Amino acid sequence: MLTVEVRSRWGRASSADRRPAAVGWQETRAADAGSAACWQQARQLEVVDQALPWGGVPARDSQVAAGFGMADDLSALAESMPWGAVPARDQALRCVWDKSIQPRDLVLSLIYNPNPARKDVQVSSSFRRSNEFGPRHDAATALQDSLYIPGTGPLVFNFGGRPYFPSSSPLVFFDFRYEPEKPTIQPTDTGSIGARWQDARRVNLGMRVPWGKARILDGPLTGLPYVDYPGPVKPLPEPPPDPAIQDTYMIANIVNVVVLPSRTPIQVKNIRVGLDKDSFSWKFNCDIFSQAALALVKPGAGGAKVIEVSINGWVWAILVERYTRNRKFASEVYSISGSSRTQLLAAPFAPLRTGLNGAQITARQAAEAELQDTGFTLVWDAESVGPPDWTFPAGAFSYQSQTPIQVIARIAETVGAFVRPARDSDTLEVRPTYQAAPWAWGDPDAPIERVIPPAMMTDLNGDWTPQPAWNACYTSGTSHGCSMLVRRAGTAGDNPAPDVHDDWLTGEEANQQRGIHELSQGGDIEIVGFTLPLFHTTDDKGVGLVLPGMLCRVPEESGPWVGLCLGVDISATGTGASRVNQQLKLERHHSWPQ
């Protein structure tokens, strides 16, 4: 027997169930054992008959599976179009996010001081001028009318003639607090700020003149002031005389070296003194004979010694910085080297400094300020020789961890100039590298300072270093100043030189001078080197000392040409009657007729 369904009701029990029946809790009678057969395992025939209702789902339900299948490719393609990538419509705006601005002025972040963000753009101007004509509010005097102004010490109260000191855990705490009334907003500097209407700044006026630079046709200037011209008059320099060409030159060389200030003479040999355009001090080295002479010139506890070197009347004051010695059996060799006194403005003699101009200052004033209390003098002839002076606005002239000579050289390099030290005095001269542009070296008014005949040369060599013939250059400042396109007159400006960006190009004069300097370095250039004797200072028949920055004319048989001196090395070899020569390097331009 198989019980298929059993049901029961859960209603309230009848009253007959309340009778106590102890029999209900006794052991089951033996007659109940026969009912156990109902729970035995069913026969196999009954299991097969009853298993059919519990079988799997009929096969006819498989037709419904089509509704839950994967979507067709056609429907997926139609739905994917609205979710595609955004069209590249803003591609043209990506150039504003580049990294063209380089972090060059990181140390000058205090200079730029950007304006506050305009957070109140939506607020109209009528709400910011509510108390325009009222009394000015001063926060410093706002508490003067109050009864009590607390000081920096502890508060002491007096109750009934006895001072009161609060305990560490009082029952009453005193809280004296004053909250001043918030003042109404007031305008500031309404009378001093205003828009000025004037003509626009005129730039590149020289490019408007179609006929270029005027030429002087009425002879050299006399130096007399003009009646209708209040400015300075720049007289033309007199051309140097041509040296006398002789078959034989007799030169009695005189070389003396003394220790300052005692002027004790020392015996030296193989003297060499040199200076190039990129150096701010003369370099010196020589050999001495004895250890006693070395003891007179070597640096000691009092610092470096100064010696005076005189070669054919040309005098140098040299600061001895280093010495070497080499002693062998039966011989000893000592050598010393040093620089001119301008080396005192460089490391390690001069300390590193950091500067920033709080007010407007000119470049010449900034250079002179670096020499204050040093004993050195600056020579800068901006009217006759150059370079021109220009102005630094407030906050534009700044540097960090620089020596005085580094700052002065940096100012000169901004306009293509260099620093030329004096030989025997504490003087620095700022000179332009190209006092006249190379294409103007053939003019009659070119500032020629030396004439070197080939008959005096004992050695001649050349090095060909061509450059592109630039005819335009773009110069610009960075955070201050202006931008300018410097173009050579008479050209289309179609071959520009690399752009120049400098932090200290803050004036039109500086931009123009720097552009001329960059254009002057282009073209077919030859570095010519030759050797000639160093004549005495009193000998007017020979060529004197040639310094870097001087324009020299060389009258060769194939045609005269003009070169710029880049460096000079003077050598006095041997002992006693020394042989003195000077080796020069001239920059010659073949791109323009001279």
VEXDREN-2710 file (C-alpha; in Angstrom, 1 decimal):
% VEXDREN-2710
k/r/px/py/pz
1/MET/0.0/0.0/0.0
2/LEU/1.4/3.4/-1.0
3/THR/0.0/6.6/0.6
4/VAL/-0.2/9.2/-2.1
5/GLU/-1.8/12.1/-0.2
6/VAL/-2.2/12.9/3.4
7/ARG/-4.3/15.8/4.6
8/SER/-5.2/17.1/8.1
9/ARG/-7.0/20.1/9.5
10/TRP/-5.6/22.3/12.2
11/GLY/-8.8/23.3/13.9
12/ARG/-9.5/23.7/17.6
13/ALA/-9.5/20.4/19.6
14/SER/-12.8/19.1/20.8
15/SER/-13.6/18.9/24.5
16/ALA/-13.2/15.1/24.5
17/ASP/-9.5/15.7/24.1
18/ARG/-9.4/17.3/27.6
19/ARG/-9.9/14.0/29.3
20/PRO/-6.8/12.6/30.9
21/ALA/-5.6/9.5/29.1
22/ALA/-2.6/7.9/30.6
23/VAL/-2.7/5.2/28.0
24/GLY/-1.5/7.7/25.3
25/TRP/1.9/7.8/27.0
26/GLN/2.4/4.1/27.3
27/GLU/4.4/1.9/25.0
28/THR/2.9/1.2/21.6
29/ARG/1.0/-1.9/21.5
30/ALA/2.2/-4.9/19.5
31/ALA/-0.8/-4.6/17.2
32/ASP/0.8/-1.5/15.6
33/ALA/3.7/-3.6/14.3
34/GLY/1.6/-4.9/11.5
35/SER/1.3/-1.4/10.0
36/ALA/5.0/-1.2/9.3
37/ALA/4.5/-3.0/6.1
38/CYS/3.1/0.2/4.7
39/TRP/6.5/1.8/4.8
40/GLN/8.5/-0.8/3.2
41/GLN/10.1/-0.4/-0.2
42/ALA/7.6/-0.5/-3.0
43/ARG/7.6/-3.1/-5.6
44/GLN/9.4/-2.5/-8.9
45/LEU/6.2/-2.5/-10.9
46/GLU/4.7/0.3/-8.8
47/VAL/7.9/2.4/-9.2
48/VAL/7.7/2.2/-12.9
49/ASP/4.0/3.1/-13.0
50/GLN/4.5/6.1/-10.7
51/ALA/7.8/7.4/-12.4
52/LEU/6.0/8.6/-15.5
53/PRO/4.4/11.7/-14.0
54/TRP/7.8/12.9/-12.7
55/GLY/9.7/12.6/-15.9
56/GLY/11.4/15.3/-18.0
57/VAL/9.7/18.2/-19.7
58/PRO/8.0/17.0/-22.9
59/ALA/9.9/17.7/-26.1
60/ARG/7.3/20.2/-27.4
61/ASP/8.6/22.8/-24.9
62/SER/11.9/23.1/-26.9
63/GLN/10.2/25.4/-29.4
64/VAL/10.1/28.2/-26.8
65/ALA/13.9/28.3/-26.6
66/ALA/14.1/30.4/-29.7
67/GLY/12.9/33.4/-27.8
68/PHE/15.9/33.3/-25.5
69/GLY/18.6/32.8/-28.1
70/MET/21.4/35.2/-29.1
71/ALA/20.5/38.3/-31.0
72/ASP/21.0/38.2/-34.7
73/ASP/24.0/40.0/-36.2
74/LEU/21.8/42.4/-38.1
75/SER/20.1/43.7/-35.0
76/ALA/23.4/44.0/-33.1
77/LEU/24.9/46.1/-35.9
78/ALA/21.9/48.5/-35.9
79/GLU/22.1/49.0/-32.2
80/SER/25.9/49.6/-32.0
81/MET/25.9/52.8/-34.0
82/PRO/24.5/55.1/-31.4
83/TRP/27.1/53.9/-28.9
84/GLY/30.2/54.4/-31.2
85/ALA/33.2/56.7/-30.5
86/VAL/32.7/60.5/-30.3
87/PRO/33.7/62.1/-33.6
88/ALA/37.0/63.9/-33.5
89/ARG/35.5/67.4/-33.8
90/ASP/37.8/69.1/-31.2
91/GLN/41.0/67.9/-32.8
92/ALA/41.9/71.4/-33.9
93/LEU/42.0/72.6/-30.2
94/ARG/44.6/70.1/-29.1
95/CYS/47.4/72.5/-29.9
96/VAL/46.6/74.7/-26.8
97/TRP/47.7/71.8/-24.5
98/ASP/51.2/71.4/-25.8
99/LYS/54.4/72.0/-23.8
100/SER/56.0/74.7/-25.8
101/ILE/56.5/76.9/-22.8
102/GLN/59.6/75.7/-21.0
103/PRO/60.1/76.1/-17.2
104/ARG/63.1/78.5/-17.6
105/ASP/61.9/81.1/-15.1
106/LEU/61.2/78.7/-12.2
107/VAL/63.4/80.6/-9.8
108/LEU/61.6/83.8/-10.8
109/SER/58.1/82.7/-9.8
110/LEU/57.7/85.6/-7.5
111/ILE/58.0/88.0/-10.4
112/TYR/55.0/86.9/-12.4
113/ASN/52.4/87.4/-9.6
114/PRO/49.3/86.5/-11.6
115/ASN/46.1/88.4/-11.0
116/PRO/43.5/86.9/-8.7
117/ALA/41.0/84.7/-10.2
118/ARG/37.8/86.5/-11.3
119/LYS/35.5/84.7/-9.0
120/ASP/32.9/87.5/-8.9
121/VAL/32.4/87.9/-12.6
122/GLN/28.7/87.4/-12.2
123/VAL/28.4/90.1/-9.5
124/SER/27.5/93.4/-11.0
125/SER/29.6/96.5/-10.3
126/SER/26.7/98.2/-8.3
127/PHE/27.2/95.8/-5.4
128/ARG/30.9/96.5/-5.1
129/ARG/30.6/100.3/-4.7
130/SER/28.1/100.4/-1.9
131/ASN/30.3/102.6/0.4
132/GLU/32.3/104.6/-2.1
133/PHE/32.1/108.0/-0.4
134/GLY/32.0/106.9/3.3
135/PRO/34.9/107.2/5.7
136/ARG/37.8/104.8/5.2
137/HIS/37.9/101.7/7.3
138/ASP/41.2/101.1/9.0
139/ALA/41.6/97.6/10.6
140/ALA/44.6/98.8/12.7
141/THR/42.6/101.5/14.5
142/ALA/39.3/99.5/14.7
143/LEU/39.8/98.5/18.4
144/GLN/40.9/101.9/19.7
145/ASP/37.4/102.9/20.8
146/SER/36.8/99.6/22.7
147/LEU/36.9/99.6/26.5
148/TYR/39.6/97.0/26.8
149/ILE/42.3/95.8/24.5
150/PRO/43.9/92.5/25.7
151/GLY/47.6/92.3/25.8
152/THR/50.1/89.5/25.6
153/GLY/50.2/88.7/29.4
154/PRO/47.7/86.8/31.5
155/LEU/44.5/88.6/32.7
156/VAL/44.4/89.7/36.3
157/PHE/41.0/90.7/37.9
158/ASN/40.5/92.6/41.1
159/PHE/37.4/91.8/43.1
160/GLY/36.8/93.8/46.3
161/GLY/40.4/95.0/46.5
162/ARG/41.9/91.5/46.2
163/PRO/43.4/90.1/43.1
164/TYR/41.7/87.1/41.6
165/PHE/43.7/84.2/40.2
166/PRO/41.7/81.4/38.6
167/SER/42.3/77.9/39.7
168/SER/43.4/75.0/37.4
169/SER/39.8/73.6/37.6
170/PRO/37.4/76.6/38.2
171/LEU/33.7/76.4/38.3
172/VAL/33.3/79.6/36.2
173/PHE/35.1/80.3/33.0
174/PHE/35.4/83.8/31.6
175/ASP/35.2/84.2/27.9
176/PHE/36.0/87.7/26.6
177/ARG/35.5/87.9/22.9
178/TYR/35.1/90.8/20.6
179/GLU/33.8/90.4/17.1
180/PRO/34.1/93.7/15.2
181/GLU/31.4/94.6/12.7
182/LYS/32.3/93.6/9.2
183/PRO/32.9/96.8/7.2
184/THR/31.1/97.4/4.0
185/ILE/33.2/96.9/0.9
186/GLN/34.9/100.1/-0.4
187/PRO/36.6/100.8/-3.7
188/THR/40.4/101.3/-3.7
189/ASP/42.5/103.5/-6.0
190/THR/39.5/104.8/-7.9
191/GLY/41.2/108.1/-8.6
192/SER/44.7/106.9/-9.6
193/ILE/43.6/104.2/-12.1
194/GLY/42.3/105.2/-15.4
195/ALA/42.5/104.4/-19.1
196/ARG/44.9/106.6/-21.0
197/TRP/44.3/107.1/-24.7
198/GLN/47.4/107.6/-26.7
199/ASP/49.0/106.5/-29.9
200/ALA/50.0/102.9/-30.3
201/ARG/53.6/102.0/-29.7
202/ARG/55.6/102.3/-32.9
203/VAL/57.8/99.3/-33.7
204/ASN/60.3/98.8/-36.5
205/LEU/60.2/102.3/-37.9
206/GLY/63.5/101.6/-39.7
207/MET/61.6/99.1/-42.0
208/ARG/59.4/101.9/-43.3
209/VAL/62.3/103.7/-44.9
210/PRO/62.7/102.2/-48.4
211/TRP/66.1/103.9/-49.2
212/GLY/68.0/102.3/-46.2
213/LYS/70.7/103.9/-44.2
214/ALA/71.9/107.3/-45.3
215/ARG/75.6/107.9/-46.2
216/ILE/77.7/110.8/-45.2
217/LEU/78.7/112.8/-48.2
218/ASP/79.9/116.1/-46.6
219/GLY/83.1/114.7/-45.1
220/PRO/83.9/113.8/-41.5
221/LEU/82.0/115.3/-38.7
222/THR/83.6/118.2/-36.8
223/GLY/82.3/117.3/-33.4
224/LEU/80.5/120.7/-33.0
225/PRO/76.9/120.5/-31.8
226/TYR/74.2/121.3/-34.3
227/VAL/71.8/124.2/-33.7
228/ASP/68.6/122.2/-34.4
229/TYR/69.8/118.9/-32.9
230/PRO/70.0/118.7/-29.1
231/GLY/71.3/115.1/-29.0
232/PRO/74.9/113.9/-28.8
233/VAL/77.2/114.2/-31.8
234/LYS/79.3/111.1/-32.6
235/PRO/82.5/112.1/-34.4
236/LEU/84.0/109.7/-36.8
237/PRO/87.2/108.0/-35.6
238/GLU/90.4/108.9/-37.3
239/PRO/91.8/106.0/-39.3
240/PRO/95.0/104.6/-38.0
241/PRO/98.2/105.4/-39.8
242/ASP/99.8/102.8/-42.1
243/PRO/102.9/101.2/-40.6
244/ALA/106.2/101.9/-42.4
245/ILE/107.2/99.0/-44.7
246/GLN/110.9/98.4/-44.3
247/ASP/113.3/95.7/-45.4
248/THR/114.6/95.0/-41.8
249/TYR/113.0/95.6/-38.4
250/MET/115.3/96.0/-35.4
251/ILE/113.5/95.4/-32.1
252/ALA/115.3/95.4/-28.8
253/ASN/112.9/93.4/-26.6
254/ILE/112.7/94.3/-22.9
255/VAL/111.0/91.9/-20.5
256/ASN/110.8/92.6/-16.7
257/VAL/108.9/90.9/-13.9
258/VAL/108.7/92.3/-10.4
259/VAL/106.7/91.4/-7.3
260/LEU/104.3/94.1/-6.0
261/PRO/104.3/96.2/-3.9
262/SER/108.0/95.8/-3.0
263/ARG/108.9/95.7/-6.8
264/THR/111.4/92.9/-6.1
265/PRO/112.7/91.6/-9.5
266/ILE/112.6/87.9/-10.3
267/GLN/114.2/85.9/-13.1
268/VAL/111.7/84.2/-15.4
269/LYS/111.6/82.6/-18.8
270/ASN/109.1/81.4/-21.4
271/ILE/106.4/84.0/-20.6
272/ARG/103.0/83.6/-22.2
273/VAL/100.1/86.1/-21.8
274/GLY/96.8/85.7/-23.7
275/LEU/93.2/86.9/-23.9
276/ASP/90.3/85.8/-26.1
277/LYS/86.9/87.3/-26.7
278/ASP/85.1/84.9/-24.4
279/SER/87.4/85.4/-21.4
280/PHE/87.1/88.2/-18.8
281/SER/90.7/88.0/-17.5
282/TRP/94.2/87.7/-19.0
283/LYS/95.8/84.3/-18.6
284/PHE/99.5/84.2/-17.7
285/ASN/102.1/81.4/-17.1
286/CYS/105.9/81.4/-17.0
287/ASP/108.9/79.4/-15.6
288/ILE/111.2/80.7/-12.8
289/PHE/114.7/79.6/-11.9
290/SER/115.0/79.1/-8.2
291/GLN/113.1/78.2/-5.1
292/ALA/113.9/81.6/-3.6
293/ALA/112.0/83.3/-6.4
294/LEU/109.1/80.9/-5.9
295/ALA/108.9/81.8/-2.2
296/LEU/108.4/85.5/-3.3
297/VAL/105.4/84.8/-5.6
298/LYS/103.6/81.7/-4.3
299/PRO/100.3/82.2/-2.5
300/GLY/100.5/82.2/1.3
301/ALA/98.4/82.9/4.4
302/GLY/97.8/86.5/3.2
303/GLY/96.3/85.4/-0.1
304/ALA/97.5/85.4/-3.7
305/LYS/100.5/87.6/-4.6
306/VAL/100.5/90.1/-7.4
307/ILE/103.3/90.5/-9.9
308/GLU/103.9/93.1/-12.6
309/VAL/104.9/91.9/-16.1
310/SER/106.3/94.4/-18.6
311/ILE/106.9/93.3/-22.2
312/ASN/108.2/96.1/-24.5
313/GLY/106.5/98.7/-22.5
314/TRP/103.1/96.8/-22.3
315/VAL/102.3/96.2/-18.6
316/TRP/100.1/93.6/-17.0
317/ALA/99.2/93.2/-13.3
318/ILE/98.9/89.4/-12.7
319/LEU/97.4/87.6/-9.7
320/VAL/99.4/84.4/-9.1
321/GLU/96.9/81.6/-8.5
322/ARG/98.9/78.3/-8.9
323/TYR/102.5/77.0/-9.0
324/THR/104.2/73.7/-9.8
325/ARG/107.6/72.4/-9.1
326/ASN/109.7/69.6/-10.4
327/ARG/113.0/68.8/-8.8
328/LYS/115.4/66.2/-10.3
329/PHE/119.0/65.4/-9.7
330/ALA/121.1/68.4/-10.8
331/SER/118.1/70.4/-12.0
332/GLU/115.0/72.0/-10.7
333/VAL/112.0/73.6/-12.6
334/TYR/109.3/75.8/-11.1
335/SER/106.3/77.2/-12.9
336/ILE/103.6/79.8/-11.9
337/SER/100.3/80.7/-13.5
338/GLY/97.7/83.3/-12.9
339/SER/95.2/85.8/-14.2
340/SER/94.6/89.5/-14.3
341/ARG/93.0/91.1/-11.2
342/THR/89.5/90.8/-12.7
343/GLN/89.6/87.2/-11.6
344/LEU/88.9/88.6/-8.1
345/LEU/85.3/89.1/-9.3
346/ALA/84.9/85.4/-10.0
347/ALA/84.9/82.2/-7.9
348/PRO/86.4/81.3/-5.6
349/PHE/87.4/84.9/-4.7
350/ALA/83.9/86.5/-5.0
351/PRO/80.9/85.1/-3.2
352/LEU/77.7/83.9/-5.0
353/ARG/74.8/86.3/-4.8
354/THR/71.1/86.4/-5.7
355/GLY/69.4/89.6/-6.9
356/LEU/66.1/91.0/-8.0
357/ASN/65.3/94.6/-9.0
358/GLY/62.4/96.1/-7.2
359/ALA/62.3/99.2/-9.3
360/GLN/63.1/100.2/-12.9
361/ILE/66.8/100.1/-13.7
362/THR/69.0/100.3/-16.8
363/ALA/71.4/97.6/-17.8
364/ARG/74.4/99.9/-17.2
365/GLN/73.2/100.7/-13.7
366/ALA/72.7/97.0/-13.0
367/ALA/76.3/96.3/-14.1
368/GLU/77.7/99.1/-12.0
369/ALA/75.8/97.9/-9.0
370/GLU/77.6/94.6/-9.2
371/LEU/81.0/96.4/-8.8
372/GLN/79.9/98.5/-5.8
373/ASP/82.4/98.4/-2.9
374/THR/84.8/96.2/-5.0
375/GLY/87.2/98.9/-6.2
376/PHE/86.6/98.0/-9.9
377/THR/85.4/100.5/-12.4
378/LEU/83.0/99.8/-15.4
379/VAL/83.5/101.5/-18.8
380/TRP/80.5/101.4/-21.0
381/ASP/80.4/104.0/-23.8
382/ALA/76.9/103.5/-25.1
383/GLU/76.9/106.6/-27.3
384/SER/80.2/106.3/-29.2
385/VAL/81.3/102.6/-29.1
386/GLY/78.3/100.7/-27.8
387/PRO/76.4/98.5/-27.0
388/PRO/73.3/100.6/-26.4
389/ASP/71.8/100.8/-22.9
390/TRP/68.3/99.6/-22.2
391/THR/65.8/99.4/-19.3
392/PHE/64.8/96.6/-17.1
393/PRO/61.2/96.9/-15.7
394/ALA/60.6/96.1/-12.0
395/GLY/61.1/92.4/-11.4
396/ALA/62.7/91.7/-14.9
397/PHE/66.3/91.7/-13.8
398/SER/66.9/88.7/-11.6
399/TYR/69.5/86.0/-11.1
400/GLN/70.4/83.4/-8.5
401/SER/73.8/82.1/-7.2
402/GLN/76.0/84.2/-9.5
403/THR/79.3/86.0/-9.1
404/PRO/79.6/89.7/-10.1
405/ILE/81.6/89.0/-13.2
406/GLN/79.1/86.4/-14.3
407/VAL/76.2/88.9/-14.0
408/ILE/78.1/91.5/-16.0
409/ALA/79.1/89.0/-18.7
410/ARG/75.5/87.9/-18.8
411/ILE/74.3/91.4/-19.4
412/ALA/76.8/91.9/-22.1
413/GLU/75.9/88.6/-23.9
414/THR/72.2/89.7/-23.9
415/VAL/73.1/92.3/-26.6
416/GLY/75.9/90.4/-28.3
417/ALA/78.7/92.2/-26.4
418/PHE/81.6/91.0/-24.3
419/VAL/83.7/92.1/-21.3
420/ARG/87.3/93.1/-22.0
421/PRO/89.5/93.5/-18.9
422/ALA/92.2/96.1/-18.6
423/ARG/95.9/95.0/-18.4
424/ASP/97.2/96.8/-15.4
425/SER/94.2/98.5/-13.7
426/ASP/90.9/97.4/-12.0
427/THR/88.8/98.3/-15.0
428/LEU/86.2/96.4/-17.0
429/GLU/85.0/97.5/-20.5
430/VAL/81.8/96.4/-22.1
431/ARG/82.2/96.4/-25.9
432/PRO/80.1/95.1/-28.7
433/THR/81.5/92.1/-30.6
434/TYR/80.6/93.8/-33.9
435/GLN/80.9/97.5/-33.5
436/ALA/80.0/97.7/-37.2
437/ALA/78.2/94.9/-39.1
438/PRO/80.4/92.9/-41.4
439/TRP/78.6/94.2/-44.5
440/ALA/79.6/97.7/-43.5
441/TRP/83.3/97.0/-42.9
442/GLY/84.2/98.3/-46.4
443/ASP/82.6/101.7/-45.7
444/PRO/84.9/104.7/-45.3
445/ASP/83.5/105.3/-41.8
446/ALA/84.2/101.8/-40.5
447/PRO/85.9/101.9/-37.1
448/ILE/89.3/100.5/-38.1
449/GLU/91.8/100.4/-35.2
450/ARG/94.8/98.6/-36.6
451/VAL/96.5/98.2/-40.0
452/ILE/98.6/95.0/-40.3
453/PRO/100.8/94.8/-43.4
454/PRO/101.6/91.3/-44.6
455/ALA/105.3/92.2/-44.7
456/MET/105.3/92.1/-40.9
457/MET/103.8/88.6/-40.7
458/THR/106.0/85.7/-39.9
459/ASP/103.3/83.0/-40.1
460/LEU/99.9/82.8/-41.8
461/ASN/97.2/80.2/-41.7
462/GLY/93.4/80.0/-42.3
463/ASP/90.4/77.9/-41.3
464/TRP/87.3/78.0/-43.5
465/THR/84.1/77.9/-41.4
466/PRO/81.1/78.8/-43.6
467/GLN/77.7/79.6/-42.2
468/PRO/74.3/80.3/-43.8
469/ALA/73.9/83.9/-45.1
470/TRP/71.1/84.9/-42.8
471/ASN/69.2/88.1/-43.5
472/ALA/66.6/88.2/-40.8
473/CYS/66.3/87.2/-37.1
474/TYR/63.4/87.2/-34.6
475/THR/64.4/88.3/-31.1
476/SER/62.1/88.4/-28.1
477/GLY/61.9/88.6/-24.4
478/THR/60.1/86.0/-22.3
479/SER/58.1/87.4/-19.4
480/HIS/59.0/91.1/-20.0
481/GLY/60.1/93.2/-22.9
482/CYS/59.1/93.1/-26.6
483/SER/59.5/91.1/-29.8
484/MET/61.2/92.3/-32.9
485/LEU/62.0/91.1/-36.4
486/VAL/65.5/92.4/-37.3
487/ARG/66.0/92.3/-41.1
488/ARG/69.0/93.4/-43.1
489/ALA/68.1/96.4/-45.2
490/GLY/67.8/95.7/-48.9
491/THR/66.9/92.0/-48.4
492/ALA/63.6/90.2/-48.4
493/GLY/64.3/88.5/-45.1
494/ASP/63.6/85.1/-46.6
495/ASN/66.6/83.3/-44.9
496/PRO/66.0/83.8/-41.1
497/ALA/68.4/82.9/-38.4
498/PRO/67.3/80.8/-35.4
499/ASP/64.9/82.7/-33.1
500/VAL/66.4/84.2/-30.0
501/HIS/64.5/84.2/-26.7
502/ASP/66.2/85.8/-23.7
503/ASP/64.8/86.8/-20.3
504/TRP/66.7/90.1/-20.3
505/LEU/65.7/91.3/-23.8
506/THR/63.4/94.0/-22.3
507/GLY/64.0/96.9/-24.7
508/GLU/63.9/97.7/-28.3
509/GLU/67.5/98.8/-28.4
510/ALA/68.6/95.5/-26.9
511/ASN/66.5/93.5/-29.4
512/GLN/67.9/95.3/-32.4
513/GLN/71.5/95.0/-31.2
514/ARG/71.1/91.3/-30.5
515/GLY/69.5/90.8/-34.0
516/ILE/72.5/92.5/-35.7
517/HIS/74.9/90.3/-33.7
518/GLU/73.1/87.1/-34.8
519/LEU/73.1/88.2/-38.5
520/SER/76.8/89.2/-38.4
521/GLN/77.7/85.6/-37.6
522/GLY/76.4/84.3/-40.9
523/GLY/78.0/84.0/-44.3
524/ASP/81.3/82.6/-45.6
525/ILE/83.7/83.1/-42.7
526/GLU/87.4/82.3/-42.5
527/ILE/89.4/82.3/-39.2
528/VAL/92.8/83.7/-40.2
529/GLY/95.8/83.2/-37.8
530/PHE/99.1/84.8/-38.2
531/THR/102.1/85.8/-36.1
532/LEU/103.9/89.2/-36.0
533/PRO/106.3/91.0/-33.6
534/LEU/105.1/93.0/-30.7
535/PHE/106.6/96.4/-31.1
536/HIS/107.4/98.8/-28.3
537/THR/104.8/101.2/-27.1
538/THR/106.9/104.2/-28.3
539/ASP/107.5/102.7/-31.7
540/ASP/105.1/104.5/-34.1
541/LYS/106.4/102.6/-37.2
542/GLY/105.1/99.2/-36.2
543/VAL/101.8/97.5/-35.1
544/GLY/101.0/97.8/-31.4
545/LEU/99.2/95.4/-29.2
546/VAL/96.0/94.1/-30.9
547/LEU/93.1/93.4/-28.5
548/PRO/90.0/91.3/-29.0
549/GLY/87.2/93.3/-30.6
550/MET/89.4/95.5/-32.7
551/LEU/88.8/95.8/-36.5
552/CYS/92.0/95.3/-38.4
553/ARG/92.7/96.0/-42.1
554/VAL/95.1/93.8/-43.9
555/PRO/96.4/95.3/-47.2
556/GLU/97.2/92.1/-49.1
557/GLU/98.4/92.2/-52.7
558/SER/95.3/90.4/-53.9
559/GLY/93.2/93.1/-52.3
560/PRO/92.7/94.6/-48.8
561/TRP/90.3/93.0/-46.4
562/VAL/89.1/93.7/-42.9
563/GLY/89.0/91.2/-40.0
564/LEU/87.8/91.2/-36.4
565/CYS/90.3/90.2/-33.7
566/LEU/89.0/87.2/-31.7
567/GLY/92.1/86.5/-29.5
568/VAL/95.7/87.3/-28.9
569/ASP/98.6/85.3/-27.4
570/ILE/101.9/87.0/-26.5
571/SER/105.0/84.8/-26.0
572/ALA/108.4/85.8/-24.8
573/THR/110.6/82.7/-25.2
574/GLY/114.1/82.2/-24.0
575/THR/116.1/84.0/-21.3
576/GLY/117.9/87.3/-21.5
577/ALA/117.3/88.7/-25.1
578/SER/113.9/87.1/-25.5
579/ARG/112.0/86.9/-28.8
580/VAL/108.6/88.4/-28.4
581/ASN/105.7/87.7/-30.8
582/GLN/101.9/88.1/-30.7
583/GLN/99.7/85.5/-32.4
584/LEU/96.3/86.8/-33.6
585/LYS/93.1/85.3/-34.8
586/LEU/91.0/87.4/-37.1
587/GLU/87.4/86.7/-38.3
588/ARG/87.2/87.5/-42.0
589/HIS/83.9/87.6/-44.0
590/HIS/84.0/86.7/-47.7
591/SER/80.2/87.2/-48.3
592/TRP/80.4/91.0/-48.7
593/PRO/83.0/93.1/-50.6
594/GLN/85.4/95.1/-48.4
END
